[in-house]
Amino acid sequence: FKKIYNLDVTVLPTHMDMIRDDYADVIYKTEAAKFRSVINEITEKHQAGQPVLVGTVSIDVSEKISRMLKKVKVPHEVLNAKHHEREAEIIADAGQQGKVTIATNMAGRGTDIKLGDGVVEAGGLHILGTSRHESRRIDNQLRGRSGRQGDPGSSRFFLSLEDDLLRIFGSGKISGIMDKLGMEEDEPIEHTMISRAIENAQKKVEGHHFDIRKHLLEYDDVMNKQREIIYAQRREVLSGDNLERVLEDMIEDLIQEIVDEVAQDKLAAEDWDWEYCEKRMADIFNCKPQWNEQERNSLTNETLSDKLRETAQQAAQAQEKANGPENQRQIERIILLQIVDGHWKEHLLNMDHLKEGIGLRGYGQKNPLNEYKREAFNLFAKMIETVKVQTITNLMRVRILQDDEVERLEEERRQRREQEMSLNKGAAGEVSKAPAPHRREGDKIGRNAPCPCGSGKKYKKCCGKMA
């Protein structure tokens, strides 16, 4: 917790001393032998009047144990996602004498199971775990259902060498010991040393998960720094503070970029790319510097920067005068927010795509995290540049229409609609005036009848060919 969140942790003692008995784990060779032993222990505790809470890793396991208990006629309740509507009722009765409750990990957490009459004398609530989980925290949460507020209780976990945790970590050594001792399938191993070995396996898994979380946090730190920059800019825009300064900085940056691209130190001023300079000024600032060839060729980097800045400021002042100062501030706020938000969403999507494939850089003997930081910086810089260009480009072209201009546009739109309607009506009239089908006059001529032209041939061999 300290390493990831940089926060201290304080351990609080329980309100009353915990007197629960936590027995050592019991390990069997096979899963079938484990479940048979689980059923035997449940039956034994049930007959002794001690309530039992059986913890399972999945709904499938809980239903399997339920079927086995039905065969030996032990009454029980199953608490899982399929019976969530009865959860409160099942939990309320779980502490009654001789009650058997089967629950998955998520079911019943965060609730106190109250013990019924005679249960304290019977030993309190007995927790029976059907397997160890990858995290000790989940096992402790299951155990924590018993022995609350100073009540008596007990807990025991039943394991097999076929369980996932043991199969991945250390089942070979335990299996070898059982084989050397000639132990039968239903004969368990029970020793605190084995419980410690299992806890060590859990620590390995927890350490692996910790490394994953820490690694993800390192990646998220990159995004978090970018997020802080964008959100700080949005807050400035929303509050209206220093909005003019933000836009002035954007103009200054864009002017400097044009100067850096045009004014090459190795070239004389007459050889600079003046066509590109004028095109960029027109594209971004919607204006063209006023100079002749002689003035141009006498410019230096500094004087060129001053000239372009003056031209851009004049264009910005003309825009503000045309729209009005108050309207211009509102336009600036709306445009900047729209462009920043749109490109930030696109940037987040690009960062997700980058994170998905960055791990492959490891095959090229490169550190994926360093590569991610480098690529993320380039993407962010490119996004900021695009935001600047689009913001200034749009601001230099937006103009609020006067009332007479709005009326003129509406009139033009109305006339276009009327023309379209008249064209549609004309087309419909032409369709309705389509020529009627030709009707034959006289009787139909048979194919083998003499041709009416008088040739003496059959109709099909004469004029009928052209029909």
C-alpha positions as CSV (number, residue, x, y, z in Angstrom):
1,F,0.0,0.0,0.0
2,K,2.9,2.3,0.8
3,K,4.7,1.5,-2.4
4,I,1.7,2.0,-4.7
5,Y,-0.4,4.7,-3.0
6,N,2.3,6.3,-0.8
7,L,0.0,6.0,2.2
8,D,0.6,4.6,5.7
9,V,-1.5,1.7,7.0
10,T,-2.6,1.5,10.7
11,V,-3.6,-1.9,12.1
12,L,-6.7,-1.6,14.4
13,P,-7.2,-4.3,17.1
14,T,-10.5,-6.2,17.3
15,H,-13.1,-4.9,19.8
16,M,-13.0,-8.2,21.7
17,D,-10.4,-10.9,21.8
18,M,-10.7,-13.5,19.0
19,I,-11.1,-17.1,20.3
20,R,-11.7,-18.9,17.0
21,D,-9.8,-22.1,16.5
22,D,-8.1,-22.2,13.0
23,Y,-7.1,-25.8,12.3
24,A,-4.3,-26.8,9.9
25,D,-5.2,-27.5,6.3
26,V,-6.1,-31.0,5.3
27,I,-4.7,-32.2,1.9
28,Y,-5.9,-35.2,-0.1
29,K,-4.5,-36.8,-3.2
30,T,-7.6,-36.3,-5.4
31,E,-10.5,-33.9,-5.6
32,A,-13.0,-36.8,-5.2
33,A,-11.4,-37.8,-1.9
34,K,-11.4,-34.2,-0.7
35,F,-15.1,-33.8,-1.4
36,R,-16.0,-37.1,0.4
37,S,-14.1,-35.8,3.5
38,V,-15.9,-32.5,3.2
39,I,-19.3,-34.2,3.2
40,N,-18.3,-36.4,6.2
41,E,-17.2,-33.3,8.3
42,I,-20.4,-31.4,7.4
43,T,-22.5,-34.4,8.4
44,E,-20.6,-34.8,11.7
45,K,-20.9,-31.1,12.6
46,H,-24.6,-31.1,11.6
47,Q,-25.4,-34.1,13.9
48,A,-23.5,-32.4,16.7
49,G,-25.7,-29.3,16.3
50,Q,-22.9,-27.0,15.2
51,P,-23.8,-24.7,12.3
52,V,-21.5,-24.9,9.3
53,L,-20.7,-22.3,6.6
54,V,-19.1,-24.0,3.5
55,G,-17.1,-21.6,1.3
56,T,-16.6,-22.4,-2.4
57,V,-14.7,-20.8,-5.2
58,S,-17.6,-21.0,-7.7
59,I,-21.3,-21.7,-8.2
60,D,-20.4,-25.1,-9.8
61,V,-18.6,-26.3,-6.7
62,S,-21.4,-25.1,-4.4
63,E,-24.0,-27.0,-6.5
64,K,-21.8,-30.1,-6.6
65,I,-21.6,-30.1,-2.8
66,S,-25.3,-29.5,-2.6
67,R,-26.0,-32.6,-4.7
68,M,-23.7,-34.7,-2.5
69,L,-25.5,-33.5,0.7
70,K,-28.9,-34.3,-0.8
71,K,-27.7,-37.9,-1.3
72,V,-26.8,-38.2,2.4
73,K,-30.0,-36.3,3.3
74,V,-28.4,-33.4,5.1
75,P,-30.7,-30.3,4.9
76,H,-28.9,-27.2,3.8
77,E,-29.2,-23.8,2.0
78,V,-27.2,-22.7,-1.0
79,L,-26.2,-19.0,-1.1
80,N,-25.0,-17.9,-4.5
81,A,-26.0,-15.5,-7.4
82,K,-28.9,-17.7,-8.4
83,H,-30.6,-17.2,-5.0
84,H,-29.7,-13.6,-4.3
85,E,-33.3,-12.6,-3.5
86,R,-33.2,-14.9,-0.4
87,E,-29.7,-13.9,0.7
88,A,-30.8,-11.9,3.8
89,E,-33.1,-14.8,4.9
90,I,-30.4,-17.4,4.4
91,I,-27.8,-15.4,6.3
92,A,-30.2,-14.7,9.2
93,D,-30.7,-18.5,9.7
94,A,-27.0,-19.5,9.0
95,G,-26.1,-19.3,12.7
96,Q,-29.0,-21.6,14.0
97,Q,-28.2,-24.9,15.6
98,G,-27.3,-27.6,13.0
99,K,-27.7,-25.3,10.1
100,V,-25.6,-25.9,6.9
101,T,-25.1,-23.1,4.5
102,I,-23.1,-23.3,1.3
103,A,-21.8,-19.9,0.0
104,T,-19.6,-18.6,-2.8
105,N,-16.8,-16.1,-2.0
106,M,-18.9,-13.0,-2.8
107,A,-22.1,-14.1,-1.1
108,G,-22.7,-13.0,2.5
109,R,-19.6,-10.8,2.9
110,G,-19.8,-7.9,5.3
111,T,-22.6,-9.4,7.4
112,D,-22.6,-10.7,11.0
113,I,-24.0,-14.3,11.3
114,K,-25.8,-14.3,14.7
115,L,-25.5,-17.5,16.7
116,G,-28.7,-19.2,17.8
117,D,-29.6,-20.8,21.1
118,G,-27.2,-23.6,22.1
119,V,-24.7,-22.9,19.4
120,V,-22.1,-21.3,21.7
121,E,-22.0,-24.5,23.7
122,A,-21.7,-26.6,20.5
123,G,-18.5,-24.7,19.5
124,G,-19.9,-21.7,17.5
125,L,-20.0,-21.4,13.7
126,H,-17.7,-23.8,11.9
127,I,-16.1,-22.5,8.6
128,L,-15.3,-25.1,6.1
129,G,-13.2,-24.0,3.0
130,T,-13.3,-26.3,0.0
131,S,-10.0,-24.9,-1.4
132,R,-7.5,-22.1,-0.9
133,H,-7.7,-19.0,-3.0
134,E,-4.9,-17.2,-4.7
135,S,-5.2,-14.4,-2.2
136,R,-4.9,-14.9,1.6
137,R,-7.2,-11.9,2.0
138,I,-10.1,-13.9,0.6
139,D,-9.4,-16.9,2.8
140,N,-9.3,-14.6,5.9
141,Q,-12.6,-13.0,4.9
142,L,-14.2,-16.4,4.8
143,R,-12.7,-17.3,8.2
144,G,-13.8,-13.9,9.5
145,R,-17.5,-15.0,9.3
146,S,-16.9,-17.0,12.4
147,G,-15.6,-15.9,15.8
148,R,-16.9,-12.3,15.6
149,Q,-17.4,-10.1,18.7
150,G,-15.7,-12.7,21.0
151,D,-17.9,-15.6,19.9
152,P,-16.4,-19.1,19.7
153,G,-15.9,-20.7,16.3
154,S,-13.6,-22.8,14.2
155,S,-12.3,-23.1,10.6
156,R,-10.6,-25.6,8.4
157,F,-9.6,-25.8,4.8
158,F,-9.8,-29.0,2.7
159,L,-7.4,-29.2,-0.2
160,S,-6.4,-31.7,-2.9
161,L,-3.3,-31.9,-5.1
162,E,-5.6,-31.3,-8.1
163,D,-6.5,-27.8,-6.8
164,D,-5.2,-25.0,-9.1
165,L,-3.0,-23.4,-6.4
166,L,-1.3,-26.7,-5.4
167,R,-1.1,-27.9,-9.0
168,I,0.8,-24.7,-10.0
169,F,2.9,-24.4,-6.8
170,G,4.6,-27.3,-5.1
171,S,2.2,-30.2,-5.6
172,G,5.1,-32.4,-6.8
173,K,6.9,-32.3,-3.5
174,I,3.8,-33.1,-1.5
175,S,2.7,-35.8,-3.9
176,G,6.2,-37.4,-3.6
177,I,5.9,-37.4,0.2
178,M,2.5,-39.1,0.1
179,D,3.7,-41.7,-2.4
180,K,6.8,-42.5,-0.3
181,L,4.7,-42.9,2.8
182,G,2.3,-45.2,0.9
183,M,-0.7,-43.2,1.8
184,E,-4.1,-44.1,0.4
185,E,-6.4,-41.8,-1.6
186,D,-8.7,-41.0,1.4
187,E,-5.8,-40.6,3.8
188,P,-5.0,-36.9,4.4
189,I,-1.9,-35.0,5.3
190,E,-2.3,-32.5,8.1
191,H,0.6,-30.5,9.3
192,T,1.4,-26.8,10.0
193,M,4.4,-27.0,7.8
194,I,2.2,-27.8,4.8
195,S,-0.1,-24.9,5.7
196,R,2.9,-22.6,5.7
197,A,4.0,-23.9,2.3
198,I,0.6,-23.1,0.9
199,E,0.7,-19.6,2.4
200,N,4.1,-19.1,0.7
201,A,2.5,-20.2,-2.6
202,Q,-0.2,-17.6,-2.0
203,K,2.4,-15.0,-1.3
204,K,4.1,-15.8,-4.6
205,V,0.7,-15.2,-6.4
206,E,0.0,-12.1,-4.5
207,G,3.5,-10.8,-5.3
208,H,2.9,-11.5,-9.0
209,H,-0.4,-9.6,-8.8
210,F,1.3,-6.7,-6.9
211,D,3.9,-6.4,-9.6
212,I,1.2,-6.2,-12.2
213,R,-0.7,-3.5,-10.3
214,K,2.6,-1.6,-9.8
215,H,3.4,-1.9,-13.5
216,L,0.0,-0.6,-14.5
217,L,0.4,2.3,-12.1
218,E,3.7,3.2,-13.8
219,Y,1.9,3.3,-17.1
220,D,-1.0,5.3,-15.7
221,D,1.4,7.9,-14.2
222,V,2.3,8.8,-17.8
223,M,-1.4,9.4,-18.6
224,N,-2.0,11.2,-15.3
225,K,0.6,13.8,-16.0
226,Q,-0.9,14.5,-19.4
227,R,-4.4,14.5,-17.8
228,E,-3.3,17.2,-15.3
229,I,-2.0,19.5,-18.1
230,I,-5.3,19.1,-20.2
231,Y,-7.6,19.6,-17.2
232,A,-5.7,22.6,-16.0
233,Q,-6.1,24.2,-19.4
234,R,-9.8,23.4,-19.4
235,R,-10.2,24.9,-16.0
236,E,-8.6,28.1,-17.2
237,V,-10.9,28.2,-20.2
238,L,-14.1,27.5,-18.1
239,S,-13.2,30.1,-15.5
240,G,-12.3,32.7,-18.2
241,D,-9.1,33.6,-16.3
242,N,-6.2,34.3,-18.6
243,L,-8.0,33.1,-21.7
244,E,-6.5,35.9,-23.8
245,R,-3.1,35.0,-22.5
246,V,-3.6,31.3,-23.5
247,L,-4.6,32.3,-27.0
248,E,-1.7,34.8,-27.3
249,D,0.7,32.0,-26.3
250,M,-0.8,29.8,-29.0
251,I,-0.3,32.5,-31.6
252,E,3.3,33.1,-30.4
253,D,4.1,29.4,-30.6
254,L,2.6,29.1,-34.1
255,I,4.5,32.2,-35.4
256,Q,7.7,30.8,-34.0
257,E,7.1,27.4,-35.7
258,I,6.6,29.2,-39.1
259,V,9.8,31.3,-38.6
260,D,11.8,28.2,-37.7
261,E,10.6,26.4,-40.8
262,V,11.1,29.3,-43.2
263,A,14.2,31.2,-41.9
264,Q,17.0,28.7,-42.5
265,D,20.3,29.9,-41.0
266,K,22.4,28.5,-43.9
267,L,20.4,30.4,-46.5
268,A,20.2,34.1,-47.4
269,A,16.8,35.8,-46.8
270,E,16.1,35.9,-50.6
271,D,16.3,32.1,-50.7
272,W,13.9,31.5,-47.9
273,D,10.6,29.7,-48.8
274,W,8.4,32.8,-48.9
275,E,5.6,31.0,-50.7
276,Y,5.3,28.5,-47.9
277,C,5.4,31.3,-45.3
278,E,2.5,33.2,-46.9
279,K,0.6,30.0,-47.4
280,R,0.9,29.0,-43.7
281,M,-0.1,32.5,-42.6
282,A,-3.2,32.3,-44.9
283,D,-4.1,28.8,-43.7
284,I,-3.8,29.5,-40.0
285,F,-4.4,33.2,-39.5
286,N,-6.5,34.0,-42.6
287,C,-4.2,36.9,-43.5
288,K,-1.2,37.7,-45.7
289,P,1.8,39.8,-44.7
290,Q,2.1,43.1,-46.5
291,W,5.6,43.4,-47.9
292,N,7.5,43.8,-51.1
293,E,10.5,41.8,-52.3
294,Q,13.0,44.3,-51.0
295,E,11.5,44.4,-47.5
296,R,11.3,40.6,-47.4
297,N,14.9,40.1,-48.4
298,S,16.1,42.5,-45.7
299,L,14.4,40.5,-42.9
300,T,16.2,38.6,-40.2
301,N,14.8,35.8,-37.9
302,E,13.9,38.3,-35.3
303,T,12.4,40.9,-37.6
304,L,10.5,38.2,-39.5
305,S,9.0,37.0,-36.2
306,D,8.0,40.6,-35.3
307,K,6.4,41.1,-38.8
308,L,4.4,37.9,-38.7
309,R,3.3,38.5,-35.1
310,E,2.1,42.0,-36.0
311,T,0.1,40.6,-39.0
312,A,-1.5,37.9,-36.9
313,Q,-2.4,40.4,-34.1
314,Q,-4.0,42.8,-36.7
315,A,-6.1,39.9,-38.0
316,A,-7.2,38.9,-34.5
317,Q,-8.1,42.5,-33.7
318,A,-10.2,42.7,-36.8
319,Q,-12.0,39.6,-35.8
320,E,-12.7,41.0,-32.4
321,K,-14.0,44.3,-33.8
322,A,-16.3,42.5,-36.2
323,N,-17.8,40.2,-33.6
324,G,-17.6,42.4,-30.6
325,P,-15.4,41.9,-27.5
326,E,-18.0,40.0,-25.4
327,N,-19.1,37.8,-28.3
328,Q,-15.4,37.1,-29.2
329,R,-14.7,35.9,-25.6
330,Q,-17.6,33.5,-25.8
331,I,-16.6,32.2,-29.2
332,E,-13.0,31.7,-28.0
333,R,-14.3,29.7,-25.0
334,I,-16.6,27.5,-27.0
335,I,-14.2,26.7,-29.8
336,L,-11.3,26.0,-27.5
337,L,-13.3,23.6,-25.3
338,Q,-14.8,21.8,-28.3
339,I,-11.4,21.3,-29.9
340,V,-9.6,20.3,-26.7
341,D,-12.3,17.8,-25.7
342,G,-12.5,16.2,-29.2
343,H,-8.8,15.7,-29.5
344,W,-8.4,14.6,-25.9
345,K,-10.9,11.8,-26.5
346,E,-9.0,10.7,-29.7
347,H,-5.7,10.9,-27.8
348,L,-7.1,8.6,-25.0
349,L,-8.1,6.0,-27.7
350,N,-4.6,6.3,-29.3
351,M,-3.0,5.7,-25.9
352,D,-5.1,2.6,-25.4
353,H,-4.0,1.2,-28.7
354,L,-0.4,2.1,-27.9
355,K,-0.5,0.3,-24.5
356,E,-2.0,-2.9,-26.1
357,G,1.0,-3.4,-28.4
358,I,3.9,-1.8,-26.5
359,G,4.8,-5.0,-24.7
360,L,6.1,-6.4,-28.0
361,R,8.9,-3.9,-27.9
362,G,10.5,-6.2,-25.3
363,Y,11.3,-8.7,-28.0
364,G,13.5,-6.1,-29.6
365,Q,15.5,-5.7,-26.4
366,K,13.8,-2.5,-25.5
367,N,12.2,-1.5,-22.2
368,P,8.4,-1.3,-23.0
369,L,7.8,1.3,-20.3
370,N,10.5,3.6,-21.6
371,E,9.2,3.1,-25.1
372,Y,5.6,3.8,-23.9
373,K,6.8,7.1,-22.3
374,R,8.6,8.2,-25.4
375,E,5.7,7.3,-27.8
376,A,3.2,8.9,-25.4
377,F,5.1,12.1,-25.2
378,N,5.2,12.3,-29.0
379,L,1.5,11.6,-29.3
380,F,0.7,14.3,-26.7
381,A,3.0,16.9,-28.3
382,K,1.3,16.2,-31.7
383,M,-2.1,16.6,-30.1
384,I,-1.2,19.9,-28.5
385,E,0.1,21.2,-31.8
386,T,-3.1,20.1,-33.6
387,V,-5.2,21.9,-30.9
388,K,-3.2,25.1,-31.4
389,V,-3.5,25.1,-35.2
390,Q,-7.3,24.2,-35.3
391,T,-8.2,26.6,-32.5
392,I,-6.5,29.7,-34.1
393,T,-7.6,28.6,-37.6
394,N,-11.3,28.5,-36.5
395,L,-11.1,31.7,-34.4
396,M,-9.7,33.6,-37.4
397,R,-12.7,32.6,-39.6
398,V,-15.7,32.7,-37.3
399,R,-18.0,35.7,-37.8
400,I,-21.3,36.5,-36.2
401,L,-23.9,37.4,-38.9
402,Q,-25.8,40.7,-38.7
403,D,-29.7,40.6,-38.7
404,D,-29.9,41.6,-42.3
405,E,-27.4,38.9,-43.3
406,V,-29.4,36.3,-41.4
407,E,-32.6,37.4,-43.1
408,R,-30.9,37.3,-46.5
409,L,-29.6,33.7,-45.9
410,E,-33.1,32.6,-44.7
411,E,-34.6,34.1,-47.8
412,E,-32.1,32.3,-50.0
413,R,-32.8,29.0,-48.2
414,R,-36.6,29.5,-48.6
415,Q,-36.2,30.2,-52.4
416,R,-34.1,27.0,-52.8
417,R,-36.7,25.0,-51.0
418,E,-39.4,26.4,-53.3
419,Q,-37.3,25.6,-56.4
420,E,-36.8,22.0,-55.2
421,M,-40.5,21.6,-54.6
422,S,-41.4,22.9,-58.0
423,L,-38.8,20.6,-59.7
424,N,-40.2,17.7,-57.8
425,K,-43.8,18.6,-58.9
426,G,-42.7,18.9,-62.5
427,A,-41.0,15.5,-62.4
428,A,-44.1,14.0,-60.9
429,G,-46.3,15.6,-63.7
430,E,-44.0,14.1,-66.4
431,V,-44.4,10.7,-64.9
432,S,-48.2,11.0,-64.8
433,K,-48.2,12.0,-68.5
434,A,-46.3,8.9,-69.7
435,P,-47.6,7.6,-73.0
436,A,-50.5,5.1,-72.9
437,P,-49.7,1.5,-74.1
438,H,-50.3,0.9,-77.9
439,R,-53.5,-1.0,-78.7
440,R,-53.6,-3.3,-81.7
441,E,-56.3,-2.7,-84.3
442,G,-57.9,-5.7,-85.9
443,D,-57.5,-9.4,-85.2
444,K,-54.2,-11.0,-84.1
445,I,-52.3,-12.7,-87.0
446,G,-51.3,-16.3,-86.4
447,R,-47.7,-17.3,-86.9
448,N,-48.5,-19.8,-89.7
449,A,-51.2,-17.6,-91.4
450,P,-50.4,-15.9,-94.8
451,C,-48.6,-12.6,-94.4
452,P,-51.0,-9.7,-94.9
453,C,-48.3,-7.9,-97.1
454,G,-49.2,-10.2,-100.0
455,S,-45.9,-11.9,-100.4
456,G,-47.5,-15.3,-100.2
457,K,-45.1,-16.4,-97.3
458,K,-46.1,-17.4,-93.8
459,Y,-46.3,-14.5,-91.4
460,K,-43.5,-15.9,-89.2
461,K,-41.2,-16.2,-92.3
462,C,-42.0,-12.6,-93.5
463,C,-43.1,-9.6,-91.5
464,G,-43.4,-11.7,-88.4
465,K,-39.6,-11.7,-88.1
466,M,-39.6,-8.0,-87.5
467,A,-42.5,-8.0,-85.1
